[in-house]
Amino acid sequence: MPAATTYLDYNATAPLRAEARAAMVAAMDAMAVGGNPSSVHRAGRIARRILEDARADVATLAGALPDEVVFTSGGTEANSLAIMGTLASKSVARLVVAATEHASVLEAAQASGADVSIIGVDADGRVDLAAVDLAALSSNLVEDTRPALVCVMASNNETGVIQPVADVVAMVKQAGGRVHVDAVQHAGKRSLAPLLDAHTIALSAHKIGGPQGTGALIARGKATLEPVLRGGGQELRRRAGTENVIGIAGFGAAARVAAANIAAYVALAEMRNDLEARALAIAAATGHSGAVICPAAERLPNTSCIAFDGLAAETLLMALDLAGICVSSGSACSSGKVAPSHVLQAMGVAPDLAKGAIRVSLGWDTTADDIDRFCTGLEGALVRMTSTRGDLRAAGE
């Protein structure tokens, strides 16, 4: 990386918080002689205490009870457990999934073998509530009247758009269905209170400043859930396998800090709005047509999706990277893919605009200087791309 790196990709992964690192080091020291949290000897009890303290911290962040927290390897596994585990419980017959869900939800649904209905979204990426209601009240399976599991994310990882989860939950519950919420991007940035009536909620440590490779599924109340991983009694028999105690210690510390600092994330909206206004002005000044995706929608305060008509996002990202600016195009889980964003497609964004979309996501360490450096880097990149385009046109003549 260049000597000076401006990191504006918090939605892909957040930097490890100092508190999380300290908790992980302390856990390593406490477990220096070993210790499996399922063992009853002293070393095992030390590991168990670390595990349960972290469980309590994650539960507090989620507004849940500690025994409702099922530790997983990350948000992807949590989503898969919610879908596959609920289907395996025989409590639902089919799946209803929003079109803009993360690939870990969409692909798990398609691979489940269950009947899957896709809910459309409006131009701002918000789910069609009428479609949710219809899907929850009717069944495509005439011979099976069991309800549906409806999957809707709390907020979109690419655009930051916040979904009307409380309304979805109320509709689906009234119809006897179940709701799973992917809250991986939402946690720590906005309150999780509107999600608390959902049956299951997915979280990920590294999005809130914890380590990668650790997550959790919140299984509310008496949510029926069969394990997907079998072979042990861990996590109250809901997820087999020895827990990642050191990673979970970091997750707990990050959750504790994130829960106490949501207001600081909310305040990032002003900085984000400034970035967007300046980016559009730079685009216009350099001869490009730019647009903020769903600017009027309720969004995560740190997230901006900005598209440049006729440009390739991959080329722009490389130019920004050379200037020391770290941003993304779409989901980090889709890196290496050249296909357009399924999220922007579902929203009806014009193809030439969608292919030039980048995501800028701020975080707790973002400063006004970072915004200045991004704008300077963007201007330089767009000027060079304009010049290159002009040279190509001249050569063609």
Rosetta blueprint (number, residue, H / E / L):
1 M L
2 P L
3 A L
4 A L
5 T L
6 T E
7 Y E
8 L L
9 D E
10 Y L
11 N L
12 A L
13 T L
14 A L
15 P L
16 L L
17 R L
18 A H
19 E H
20 A H
21 R H
22 A H
23 A H
24 M H
25 V H
26 A H
27 A H
28 M H
29 D H
30 A H
31 M L
32 A L
33 V L
34 G L
35 G L
36 N L
37 P L
38 S L
39 S L
40 V L
41 H L
42 R H
43 A H
44 G H
45 R H
46 I H
47 A H
48 R H
49 R H
50 I H
51 L H
52 E H
53 D H
54 A H
55 R H
56 A H
57 D H
58 V H
59 A H
60 T H
61 L H
62 A H
63 G L
64 A L
65 L L
66 P H
67 D H
68 E H
69 V E
70 V E
71 F E
72 T E
73 S L
74 G L
75 G H
76 T H
77 E H
78 A H
79 N H
80 S H
81 L H
82 A H
83 I H
84 M H
85 G H
86 T H
87 L H
88 A H
89 S L
90 K L
91 S L
92 V L
93 A L
94 R E
95 L E
96 V E
97 V E
98 A E
99 A L
100 T L
101 E L
102 H L
103 A H
104 S H
105 V H
106 L H
107 E H
108 A H
109 A H
110 Q H
111 A H
112 S L
113 G L
114 A L
115 D E
116 V E
117 S E
118 I E
119 I E
120 G L
121 V E
122 D L
123 A L
124 D L
125 G L
126 R L
127 V E
128 D L
129 L H
130 A H
131 A H
132 V H
133 D H
134 L H
135 A H
136 A H
137 L H
138 S L
139 S L
140 N L
141 L L
142 V L
143 E L
144 D L
145 T L
146 R L
147 P L
148 A E
149 L E
150 V E
151 C E
152 V L
153 M L
154 A L
155 S E
156 N L
157 N L
158 E L
159 T L
160 G L
161 V E
162 I E
163 Q L
164 P L
165 V H
166 A H
167 D H
168 V H
169 V H
170 A H
171 M H
172 V H
173 K H
174 Q H
175 A L
176 G L
177 G L
178 R E
179 V E
180 H E
181 V E
182 D E
183 A L
184 V L
185 Q L
186 H L
187 A E
188 G L
189 K L
190 R E
191 S L
192 L L
193 A H
194 P H
195 L H
196 L L
197 D L
198 A L
199 H L
200 T E
201 I E
202 A E
203 L E
204 S E
205 A H
206 H H
207 K H
208 I L
209 G L
210 G L
211 P L
212 Q L
213 G L
214 T L
215 G E
216 A E
217 L E
218 I E
219 A E
220 R L
221 G L
222 K L
223 A L
224 T L
225 L L
226 E L
227 P L
228 V L
229 L L
230 R L
231 G L
232 G L
233 G L
234 Q H
235 E H
236 L H
237 R H
238 R L
239 R L
240 A L
241 G L
242 T L
243 E L
244 N L
245 V H
246 I H
247 G H
248 I H
249 A H
250 G H
251 F H
252 G H
253 A H
254 A H
255 A H
256 R H
257 V H
258 A H
259 A H
260 A H
261 N L
262 I H
263 A H
264 A H
265 Y H
266 V H
267 A L
268 L H
269 A H
270 E H
271 M H
272 R H
273 N H
274 D H
275 L H
276 E H
277 A H
278 R H
279 A H
280 L H
281 A H
282 I H
283 A H
284 A H
285 A H
286 T L
287 G L
288 H L
289 S L
290 G E
291 A E
292 V E
293 I L
294 C L
295 P L
296 A L
297 A L
298 E L
299 R E
300 L L
301 P L
302 N L
303 T E
304 S E
305 C E
306 I E
307 A E
308 F E
309 D L
310 G L
311 L L
312 A L
313 A H
314 E H
315 T H
316 L H
317 L H
318 M H
319 A H
320 L H
321 D H
322 L H
323 A L
324 G L
325 I E
326 C E
327 V L
328 S E
329 S L
330 G L
331 S L
332 A H
333 C H
334 S H
335 S L
336 G L
337 K L
338 V L
339 A L
340 P L
341 S L
342 H H
343 V H
344 L H
345 Q H
346 A H
347 M H
348 G L
349 V L
350 A L
351 P H
352 D H
353 L H
354 A H
355 K L
356 G L
357 A E
358 I E
359 R E
360 V E
361 S E
362 L L
363 G L
364 W L
365 D L
366 T L
367 T L
368 A H
369 D H
370 D H
371 I H
372 D H
373 R H
374 F H
375 C H
376 T H
377 G H
378 L H
379 E H
380 G H
381 A H
382 L H
383 V H
384 R H
385 M H
386 T H
387 S H
388 T H
389 R H
390 G H
391 D H
392 L H
393 R H
394 A H
395 A H
396 G H
397 E L
